[in-house]
Amino acid sequence: MSYQVLARKWRPLRFDDIVGQDHITRTLKKAVETGRISHAYMFAGPRGCGKTSTARILARVINCENPPGDGNPCNQCASCLAVIQGNNLDVLEIDGASHTGVAEVRDLQESIGYTPSRYKSKVYIIDEVHMLSVHAFNALLKTLEEPPRHVYFVFATTAPQKIPDTIKSRCQRHHFKRLEVREIAGQIRMICEAESVPFEEDALRLLARKADGSMRDGVSLLDQCITSSERNITTTAVRDILGLIDEERVIAFMDSIAAGDPTVALRLLDACIDEGVDIQELSAALLEGFRDLMILAAPGDLGDIVHRSQDGMERFRSLLPRYELADLVAVVERLCDTTPRLKTAADPRVLLESLLVDLSLLDRQVDIRRLLGDIETPGGKGATGTGRGPGGRRPGRPAPDKRMDDEGAARALPNALPGALSSARTSASSGTPSGALTNALSSTAPEARPTAAPGAAPVRAPVEGSARVFPGNFEESMAGAQAPAQPDVGEGGEAAAVPGGEETLDFDKLSRLWDGFVNFVRQKKVSLGVCLISGKLSGFDGHTLSLRFTRGFALQKEQVGKPANTKFLKQMLNRYFGREIELECFLEGEEGKAQRERAGRPAAPAPPEDSLRGVSEDKKAVVRRLMETFDGEIIRYNR
């Protein structure tokens, strides 16, 4: 066939024609001008970025008979024309993927020993050199390190990490970069003008984005569109030919997600599937759209790295008030996680539908700077974000219940505390009281402070600096968990009240305060507190607390019943409830056995005097107390 595809017809013939690799072409031209051409080069980079074209240009300039002096080949002498036509016997281009063995490398070594057939040097271009086997690389080492003066090697690869370091260290390496959209679009524009093909700028931009950094892919797509659209490159034709998702449809999806309406998003997806739109292409288009919107929402003017038409940019900017930057980051992360999974999913449609519902119902993020500003400003309007309903929710979404509001406040509080604490420290250093911390605790969760129910035991006021916020009905039980190791002293010098300390402690009151006691124990011993969760209060006679465990929690019962743990829990009960309380635990069905053991339980024996032999009289009281408290014995006593 006489037709030559555009990718071959417009292959660069000079270093100056290479697009986007100025850092490499400048170095090679300077090497040619100064006569410092290395005996081995390695060109690494993604596909379609100019590696093989640069290698051929270098091969021509090495044997050029009439070099112009600017580092480029003349492309008119017999040697240059022979390389262009592919019949120069002194320039051998080898495909590394089909010459992977040691035998091929040995044949190469034998041919290296012969002098050039016609021109002054022999050039070996090995494309995809990373495909050679380890043994083939080893066989090439010596030849590559000390080749004959008339031999040059040029390696090209898309996977330099697969090449042994011993090979890379013997070459001058150049890394080709991925081409930018504007660079590909500019080259395509030049080709269209030279071929007298009418075009639209937005169509060329679409082709350049679809090329994904490869000039060869971009020119091949242009060739396809010229053939299919009767030599008229329009945006509509490019979208139809390449199967790209219409920008209007992408914006419709983004609009429905911003409105928090999964119904519209699912209907749009159903319409796309009925029209034969590829699900992976649709997900990739959504990812690209939200990425562009995230770039536009970022601080600063970054519109130059969003490659869309002017009309498309304006439509995207109109969506900005409906999204926070944190929302867009969350959406992009979810799309990045889901898009690759569509290839292996059992039903890609179901996976994409679940993603759209998730994105539509995604809770909006809160800007911490706005939150802190509202905390510091009395009567602030709240961090509700633009385009949301009350409480930072999207319009049309049901309001959460009181418990959910408290949980949200509890989650928001840790984010607000650092700035408030910093302000409090600053005020303390200057001697001026600050209300930042108080505002942080009160404004963030105004209804989450513990209150005592009528008739219930008084709730202990939290110590300064130990304030916490807990969700829902958990507040009363958690209030006691903040009790310090020693009772607080009030203004009159009297100890502050503790739960159950002022009134008679009965079973109902103890049941209400039990969760708080369990959390109080967990602050001291996590494992023991977890074991208590497995038990259930069985009874309380004013002196002994009974804890029942089901048969499935026999191990937890044994842990609680160990003497050391029982003694520790008695101390915690005393500190928490302000009175002496005994603790007994038993398995379900053994209540009678527990009562009999309680009735015949002897008093705890005091340490025998024989064990205190050798202890001085003034120390015996202290040592005896230690032995009783920690259930210990004297191993060695040093005076």
Sequence and secondary structure as in RCSB ss.txt:
>XXXX:A:sequence
MSYQVLARKWRPLRFDDIVGQDHITRTLKKAVETGRISHAYMFAGPRGCGKTSTARILARVINCENPPGDGNPCN
QCASCLAVIQGNNLDVLEIDGASHTGVAEVRDLQESIGYTPSRYKSKVYIIDEVHMLSVHAFNALLKTLEEPPRH
VYFVFATTAPQKIPDTIKSRCQRHHFKRLEVREIAGQIRMICEAESVPFEEDALRLLARKADGSMRDGVSLLDQC
ITSSERNITTTAVRDILGLIDEERVIAFMDSIAAGDPTVALRLLDACIDEGVDIQELSAALLEGFRDLMILAAPG
DLGDIVHRSQDGMERFRSLLPRYELADLVAVVERLCDTTPRLKTAADPRVLLESLLVDLSLLDRQVDIRRLLGDI
ETPGGKGATGTGRGPGGRRPGRPAPDKRMDDEGAARALPNALPGALSSARTSASSGTPSGALTNALSSTAPEARP
TAAPGAAPVRAPVEGSARVFPGNFEESMAGAQAPAQPDVGEGGEAAAVPGGEETLDFDKLSRLWDGFVNFVRQKK
VSLGVCLISGKLSGFDGHTLSLRFTRGFALQKEQVGKPANTKFLKQMLNRYFGREIELECFLEGEEGKAQRERAG
RPAAPAPPEDSLRGVSEDKKAVVRRLMETFDGEIIRYNR
>XXXX:A:secstr
     HHHHT   SGGG SS HHHHHHHHHHHHHT   SEEEEE STTSSHHHHHHHHHHHHS SS  SSSS  S
 SHHHHHHHHT  TTEEEEETTT  SHHHHHHHHHHHTS  SSSS EEEEEETGGGS HHHHHHHHHHHHS  TT
EEEEEEES GGGS HHHHTTSEEEE     HHHHHHHHHHHHHHTT  B HHHHHHHHHHHTT HHHHHHHHHHH
HHHTTS B HHHHHHHHT   HHHHHHHHHHHHTT HHHHHHHHHHHHHTT  HHHHHHHHHHHHHHHHHHHSSS
  GGGS   HHHHHHHHHHGGG  HHHHHHHHHHHHHHGGGGGT S HHHHHHHHHHHHHT      HHHHHHHH
HSTT   S  TT  GGG  TT     HHHHHHHHHHHHHHHHHHHHHHHHHHHHHT    HHHHHHHHH TT S 
   TTS       TT      TTHHHHHHGGG  SS  B TTS B   TTSSS   HHHHHHHHHHHHHHHHHH 
HHHHHHHHT EEEEE SSEEEEEE GGGHHHHHHHHSHHHHHHHHHHHHHHHSS  EEEEEETT HHHHHHHHHT
        GGGGTTS HHHHHHHHHHHHHHT   S    
